[in-house]
């Protein structure tokens, strides 16, 4: 009995204990929820008034129903998403230690200022932190390294300064790191090599210095590395070849130098390689497109020498190439021989300011790149005629062939480039007149023809109303300036040193009305010359017709007179012989046979007689009446009048 009693007692106490536990848990939970609500409300009260409108639902003790707040199954705040809601204020009044269960904190696209509080490191469960596109300043707190569960960190587009904390290497689960567009200084910490799960790292547009750490090669899962527009020095480490999955490498606008490591040619997944604006030397990596995936290759503004990489010739994925302002050599058609077969959206082939050469006869392959939009081949050693096949590049927007040695006339086929907005043919040895088809370039805005030997008038420009900028200096042009915007706004520097231009531009002679050199006066002059000539020809033709008609009429009259002489009128008074006439009539009517009868009247019968001379007469044979008297004189008179 003694031993059974405690058991029974405990059995009776169990429901009570459970209720007590539930009560205390509920009390604790409600207390935690209340503390979370109080922490958020206190922060709200610190914000500027205009921020309160977005947070108007923030009241009471249950934050789970507030705008931008989400809770977990225990009604604890797990997600704060206040992106782009116009927040103004700081984070200093937000007690992060009272929000221990937050997984996501997103306050991007606002106007938050001040520093990032070190207490943010207390959010031990945080996996997403996005404070990008605000006005935060100061340094990144070292406590950021306490966020060991963090997967996504974006602090870009602020005014953060100082160095990248070494503790960032503690974020071993981090997949995305973006702290671009700030004022960060100092080196990229070597501890960044600990972030072995990084897929995307963006450190561009800062003031980072020093060299690229060798530990960058540890990031074997990396697909994007962007460290452009900093002050980095040294060379690209050979460990870059370990980034077997990298698709994008951006090193633009630093002070990097040395040779490109050969290991970079081992990156078979590479789609974009941007080396521009550094001090690299030596040759470009010849197998840069070894994986056949390269789309964008930019290496302009360096000191590269030698030929264009041979692998580009068969790089069917290529979209854009920018290699200008180097010391590259070779034949452009050898390097890009198969590009006409590519299926691409845009190709910016910029090879200007190198020593590239090519026979223009080989340009047919380049001219068949039907999707080419930008072609820049200025400052090379190209010579010969400008290939007329360039007129087949119907999608071309921008073409520069300046500072070469092109000769001959500008091909009229360029007039087919309906979408062309910029054309630079300056500083060549072109000659002849501007082709009339230039007037078909309805989209052209900028044109440079300076420093050539072009001649003639400028009438081809009359319909180019889209043209806003023109430079035709140092040629042999003459005549009036076209009446279009580009010439209205032109400075004398863009028109100087021509043969005889005139117009309303300071530094040019005005076009004289009597000179006949203006475009309208030229037309009038042509009309003045042509009109008298036309009238003269017309008068001469009329005179010739009149003479011909007169001669014809004279000839006809002479023939008629000859006929009259040869065939006298037998009824004329001076020729009349009644007996001969009677005999002719009797013969012609076969003795008044009825087959020649053409009518019968009250006074007699009428016969048709064709006399030997061709004359046709009507002969009236009167009916016989007693004593030769007429029955009706009036009727007889009417019949005679009808016959005559």
Secondary structure, 3 states (H helix, E strand, C coil): CHHHHHHHHHHHHHHHHHHHHHHHHHHHHHHHHHHHHHHHHHHHHHCCHHHCCCCCCCCCCCHHHCCCEEECCCCCEEEEECCCCCCEECCCCCCHHHCCCCCEEECCCCEEEECCCHHHHHCCCCCEEECCCCEEEECCCHHHHHCCCCCEEECCCCEEEECCCHHHHHCCCCCEEECCCCEEEECCCHHHHHCCCCCEEECCCCEEEECCCHHHHHCCCCCEEECCCCEECCCCCHHHHHCCCCCEEECCCCCCEEECCHHHHHCCCCCEEECCCCEEEEECCCCCCCCCCCCEEECCCCEEEEECCHHHHHCCCCCEEECCCCEEEEEHHHHCCCHHHCCCCCCEEECCCCEEECCHHHHHHHHCCCCCCEEECCCCCCEEECCHHHHHCCCCCEEECCCCEEEECCCHHHHHCCCCCEEECCCCEEEECCCHHHHHCCCCCEEECCCCEEEECCHHHCCCCCCCEEECCCCEEEEECCCCHHHHCCCHHHCCCCCEEECCCCCCECCCCCCCCCHHHHHHHHHHHHHHHHHHHHHHHHHHHHHHHHHHHHHHHHHHHHHHHHCCCCCCCCCCCHHHHHHHHHHHCCCCCHHHEEEECCCEEEEEEECCCCCEEEEEEECCCHHHCCCCHHHHHHHHHHHC
